[in-house]
């Protein structure tokens, strides 16, 4: 949908124009006479490029009540106009925003009005479906549901309503089923003009953000739904064909939004789901779709089992690795001294330092790890070493000084980093001499 930005209604020429124009809901071609021509809201004698036209009568719906405008053409022997948008003028006449494709247009010209009826019928599908949706939501979720805004065009419908939490999958399915059931039931749509009190007594649901005069339009879909509405509707619910919810989301505190599609678009959406299912069964090499759920459950079980086994193997591997490393523990005057070189990421090396240290009784772990051209080192001391007055931070300082690195930390753990570890063995010898 293209939106034509309008800033016309402010000009005094347009403000002053109050000759009435009649709107007919039925979009069959009619002849109409031009009663006013404007360019950007300023009166003009003729339009040769772009401008705005008011007719004595029209079949073009002007955007309002959440329903988009009609588009189409206006034709006569000499002139062809494209109607790009229609909005309401200050005195409620339908103001046609036109582009001149051929000829020109002036007051008194007569045109045949050709509303894009395919687009109109798609809009009608979506508008009547919105009424069905509102009723279904009230039925399924409760009477607290009330409309907080809506928009329909030829592509989709959008409906905002009050409801405190996200709808469940089951509620969505129930709403979708109920709307489709009303479509399959082939309910006649009845439109009556009545006075406001009569309408209220008849139980019609008033729509949000619409101003009602003394006379109101009541749109009933069978006995299922009854609403005050000025929009365009199908004559029988079966014309909607199919209804499919596309999304349900929050658009503010206590307000939810449903977007849905109808007719061919709903069919396409369902086909797309089917294709996704087909792709998944191709990937998983499932020939019989009826076995799909069973097979996928089986795959998930199998994967969980494999993960469990992998974790067990990793645990075993870690304990083997740790035992291997412990073979390298040196006893320096009663201090267990463990120096480890690894090529793992920083987080893993740090974790390993803690794990190895925690398995010592009274000692020190120095871990050096090279990872993506960066060298990191970690020092861990057992609590008893800290009690004896040793500090991991001091040991890091010794390493820093020898190999030209930076770092520090707490008494029981410290870490540092440098660009080259060439002199690490010298540093280790100096540290050993501390005990
Ligand atoms: Zn409506």
Boltz pocket constraint, residues with backbone or C-beta under 6 A from the ligand:
constraints:
  - pocket:
      binder: B
      contacts: [[A, 65], [A, 127], [A, 131], [A, 207], [A, 227], [A, 228], [A, 229], [A, 230], [A, 231]]
      max_distance: 6.0
